[in-house]
Amino acid sequence: MDLSVPSWIAEINLAEALGIGVPVAAALFGVFQWVMSERRRQRARDVELVRWANDAIRCFAQVEDLCAYWAPGTDSKAARALAVEASALVDQGRLFFPNVRRSAGRQEGGAIRAGKRPAILDELLRVFSVARLAAREPDVDIRRFQDVLWAGRVRFVSSLQLEMGKALRETPRDRQGADFDPDPRNW
């Protein structure tokens, strides 16, 4: 068995090998750094998105509660505060969900059309609209909107889960909850 070094390897100059190897290693290291940076950026976005989503879900729940216990003529101070919060959440949501682009063109006054908001923000607009209605017209009965807001919250959370995608952990089927009757009297 011949253990001699092949002639082409013996002819490689160490300086030449380093001259090629160092830039290649540096390029590979640069690509690795970029990939890690992108992962950190994505994780930071996910953390901020979850923080915003939690605030939005809390606002949904508060306006649903407002609807459930509303009596015409109720002081509208809480409704005003919730309308302000919901409005801010819609605008904050635009940072995560930019407008859906439409064809370029100009509106009245020369403003360029930026597109239309994504559907996920429509659900928060419903929350804002109900809270604003209660704030502006305290004699209007808003109790009928509770079910609409609940259905909107379900759509909102489902849309968020799709948006988060792989960032969310999937729960195995063997951990699935049972059907739940929301009326404790039936338990």
Backbone torsions as a table, in degrees:
resi	resn	phi	psi	omega
1	MET	NA	124.9	-176.6
2	ASP	-87.8	117.3	-179.9
3	LEU	-103.2	15.3	-179.4
4	SER	-73.9	154.3	-179.8
5	VAL	-76.5	131.9	177.5
6	PRO	-55.5	148.6	-174.3
7	SER	-62.9	-34.7	-177.5
8	TRP	-69.7	-29.1	177.3
9	ILE	-74.4	-39.8	-179.4
10	ALA	-63.5	-27.8	-178.1
11	GLU	-82.2	-12.1	-178.4
12	ILE	-71.8	128.1	178.4
13	ASN	-81.8	134.6	-179.0
14	LEU	-59.5	-39.3	-179.5
15	ALA	-64.7	-40.0	178.5
16	GLU	-66.2	-41.0	179.8
17	ALA	-62.6	-43.5	178.0
18	LEU	-67.9	-34.8	179.1
19	GLY	-62.3	-31.6	177.9
20	ILE	-89.9	-41.5	-174.3
21	GLY	-67.9	-39.7	-177.7
22	VAL	-64.0	-48.1	178.0
23	PRO	-63.9	-36.4	178.3
24	VAL	-64.9	-45.2	178.8
25	ALA	-62.9	-40.7	179.0
26	ALA	-64.2	-39.9	178.6
27	ALA	-65.4	-44.2	177.9
28	LEU	-61.9	-41.6	178.1
29	PHE	-63.7	-39.5	177.3
30	GLY	-62.6	-42.6	177.6
31	VAL	-63.4	-43.5	178.0
32	PHE	-59.6	-45.3	178.5
33	GLN	-60.5	-42.4	-179.9
34	TRP	-63.9	-44.8	179.3
35	VAL	-60.4	-44.8	-179.7
36	MET	-65.2	-38.1	178.1
37	SER	-63.9	-41.7	178.1
38	GLU	-64.5	-39.4	177.5
39	ARG	-64.0	-43.1	177.7
40	ARG	-62.4	-41.9	179.3
41	ARG	-62.8	-43.7	179.4
42	GLN	-64.6	-42.2	179.2
43	ARG	-64.3	-40.3	178.1
44	ALA	-63.3	-39.6	176.8
45	ARG	-63.3	-42.3	179.1
46	ASP	-62.0	-40.6	178.9
47	VAL	-63.0	-45.8	179.3
48	GLU	-65.9	-38.8	178.6
49	LEU	-63.7	-42.7	178.4
50	VAL	-64.9	-39.9	178.5
51	ARG	-61.9	-46.8	178.2
52	TRP	-63.0	-44.4	-179.5
53	ALA	-61.4	-41.1	177.8
54	ASN	-61.5	-42.6	177.4
55	ASP	-63.3	-40.4	179.8
56	ALA	-65.7	-43.3	179.7
57	ILE	-63.6	-40.0	176.6
58	ARG	-61.9	-41.0	178.5
59	CYS	-64.7	-42.4	174.1
60	PHE	-53.0	-51.3	-176.2
61	ALA	-62.0	-39.7	-178.6
62	GLN	-67.6	-40.2	179.2
63	VAL	-72.7	-35.9	173.9
64	GLU	-59.7	-43.0	178.8
65	ASP	-64.4	-40.1	176.6
66	LEU	-58.1	-43.0	178.2
67	CYS	-63.8	-43.7	-175.0
68	ALA	-62.4	-35.0	-174.4
69	TYR	-112.3	16.6	-177.5
70	TRP	-74.4	136.8	171.8
71	ALA	-127.0	129.9	179.4
72	PRO	-49.8	137.1	-178.7
73	GLY	90.7	2.3	179.4
74	THR	-65.3	146.7	176.3
75	ASP	-57.4	130.9	-173.1
76	SER	-94.0	11.2	-178.9
77	LYS	-60.3	-45.4	178.8
78	ALA	-63.7	-40.1	179.5
79	ALA	-63.6	-39.6	178.3
80	ARG	-62.8	-44.7	-179.6
81	ALA	-62.2	-40.4	179.5
82	LEU	-70.0	-34.6	177.1
83	ALA	-64.5	-41.1	177.9
84	VAL	-63.9	-44.7	-180.0
85	GLU	-62.6	-45.4	-179.6
86	ALA	-63.6	-40.2	178.5
87	SER	-61.4	-44.0	179.0
88	ALA	-64.5	-39.1	179.9
89	LEU	-65.5	-35.6	176.8
90	VAL	-62.1	-47.6	-179.5
91	ASP	-66.2	-38.2	176.4
92	GLN	-64.5	-36.6	178.5
93	GLY	-62.1	-27.7	178.2
94	ARG	-65.9	-19.9	176.1
95	LEU	-72.0	-30.0	179.1
96	PHE	-92.5	-32.1	-174.5
97	PHE	-125.7	86.1	-178.6
98	PRO	-66.0	163.1	-179.5
99	ASN	-57.6	148.4	173.7
100	VAL	-79.3	123.7	-175.1
101	ARG	-68.4	139.2	171.4
102	ARG	-110.5	176.7	177.5
103	SER	-63.6	146.4	-178.6
104	ALA	-64.8	145.7	178.8
105	GLY	174.6	175.6	-179.0
106	ARG	-117.3	142.7	175.3
107	GLN	-93.0	-177.4	175.8
108	GLU	-56.9	144.1	178.8
109	GLY	80.1	2.8	175.6
110	GLY	86.4	1.2	179.9
111	ALA	-68.7	139.3	178.7
112	ILE	-81.5	134.6	178.3
113	ARG	-68.2	125.4	-179.1
114	ALA	-94.3	-9.7	-179.0
115	GLY	116.9	-165.4	-177.5
116	LYS	-123.0	144.7	-178.4
117	ARG	-62.7	150.9	177.7
118	PRO	-72.1	155.6	-174.4
119	ALA	-58.5	-32.1	-177.6
120	ILE	-59.1	-31.7	179.7
121	LEU	-78.0	-18.4	176.1
122	ASP	-59.1	-37.1	-178.5
123	GLU	-64.3	-40.5	176.8
124	LEU	-69.5	-31.4	176.4
125	LEU	-64.9	-32.8	175.6
126	ARG	-63.7	-43.2	178.0
127	VAL	-59.8	-48.7	179.1
128	PHE	-59.0	-45.5	-176.6
129	SER	-63.7	-40.5	178.9
130	VAL	-68.1	-44.4	179.3
131	ALA	-63.9	-40.7	179.4
132	ARG	-66.6	-39.7	176.7
133	LEU	-60.1	-44.7	179.2
134	ALA	-64.5	-35.9	-179.6
135	ALA	-71.5	-39.5	-176.2
136	ARG	-82.6	-33.8	-176.5
137	GLU	-130.3	80.0	-175.0
138	PRO	-63.9	-12.4	178.4
139	ASP	-88.8	-5.7	178.3
140	VAL	-79.5	137.9	179.2
141	ASP	-85.7	110.9	-177.0
142	ILE	-97.4	3.1	-176.9
143	ARG	-58.7	-30.3	-177.3
144	ARG	-68.8	-12.6	-178.6
145	PHE	-88.4	-7.0	-176.7
146	GLN	-58.9	-46.3	-179.4
147	ASP	-66.9	-35.0	177.8
148	VAL	-64.2	-42.7	180.0
149	LEU	-68.6	-37.2	177.6
150	TRP	-61.3	-47.5	178.8
151	ALA	-61.6	-37.9	177.1
152	GLY	-65.3	-37.5	178.3
153	ARG	-64.9	-40.5	177.9
154	VAL	-60.6	-46.3	178.7
155	ARG	-63.1	-39.7	-179.8
156	PHE	-60.8	-49.8	-178.8
157	VAL	-65.0	-40.2	177.7
158	SER	-61.8	-42.2	178.1
159	SER	-64.0	-39.4	177.9
160	LEU	-63.6	-41.5	179.3
161	GLN	-62.0	-39.2	176.4
162	LEU	-65.3	-40.6	-179.7
163	GLU	-64.8	-42.4	-178.2
164	MET	-71.7	-32.5	175.1
165	GLY	50.2	-117.7	-173.4
166	LYS	-68.7	-16.9	-179.7
167	ALA	-70.1	-21.8	179.0
168	LEU	-87.6	148.2	174.8
169	ARG	-82.2	141.1	176.8
170	GLU	-94.0	134.1	179.0
171	THR	-89.1	130.5	179.5
172	PRO	-64.4	152.7	-178.6
173	ARG	-57.6	-32.8	-177.5
174	ASP	-70.4	-5.0	176.9
175	ARG	-107.4	15.3	-178.2
176	GLN	-68.7	136.4	177.3
177	GLY	-75.4	163.7	179.4
178	ALA	-85.3	166.5	173.1
179	ASP	-59.1	143.2	-172.9
180	PHE	-124.8	123.7	174.4
181	ASP	-89.9	118.3	-175.3
182	PRO	-72.3	-7.1	-180.0
183	ASP	-94.4	108.4	-178.2
184	PRO	-58.4	-22.8	179.9
185	ARG	-66.5	-20.2	-178.2
186	ASN	-95.3	0.1	-177.8
187	TRP	-75.1	NA	NA
